[in-house]
Amino acid sequence: MRKVTNAITVDVEDWFHICDIETILPPSQWDRCESRVEKNVIKILEILSKNRVFGTFFVLGYVAERLPEVIKMIAEEGHEIASHGFGHIQIYKMTPDEFEGDLTRSKRVIQEVVGGEIFGYRAPEWSIRKGTRNSLWALPILALNGFRYDSSIAPLRIIGIPNAPRKPYTIRTDHGKIEEFPPLVKNTLVGNVPVGGGWGLRVFPYRMIRRSIGELNGRGMPAVIFLHPSEFDPDPPKIPLPMVKRFVCRGKIKSTEERVERLLGDFPFGAIREIYGGSP
Ligand SMILES: [Zn+2]
């Protein structure tokens, strides 16, 4: 069987970049919060370097502006840098103009820090959706602004488009093509469940995650794994999160590192730019 390279990705954001907690911690207070990104990113870089793997780091523009040296360090180690937007706002909460402003601001700040072009994007909380939260209009805006791939459509119920493809696919827009890289999900009797990152990667049995990747790879398709620096932090500052958010952000948090190590040992991994087909 042909070896398929899977994608290992990291959303470079701080412990307080959690969607829908504006009433608990509004963005106006972010500058006063202790940043925990650097030491957690260093942990991730050590794990990747030990396994000789390069990954894709979707950097939040806010973090690139506040901690440019951290983003430089990631780029200097040879990893791919992409955008996670600027202000960590779900796309469907913005107008197309506001989205374009957030997107281009992140691109400008990140490119200035790394001194090179970026062409990948991932929205906060998989927020390219259909239906009442329709934000498919974001795709042509991405193409118009020089982005060539996206990783913002989760094939999931609540936080995605449930019937979206589970493997990478091409989306044609009026401004050009976008390659879409969905996060790994497992198809079950109750629909797709998230196993490629977050609480799903930490909580579901490892053999289930392994099988999901094996199934995709067996069809010649890569799996996309996603991580957050705060998942490598045993003791982040405490905020009073609602129960579901607490579980999503912190449930079984200690298993992240072990899971990632096992995955890197069991499958070949790389950055999305490698899977995309080399340099654009
Ligand atoms: Zn995020």
Residues whose N, C-alpha, C, O or C-beta is under 5 A from the ligand:
A	BS01	ZN	D11 E13 H17 P124 E125
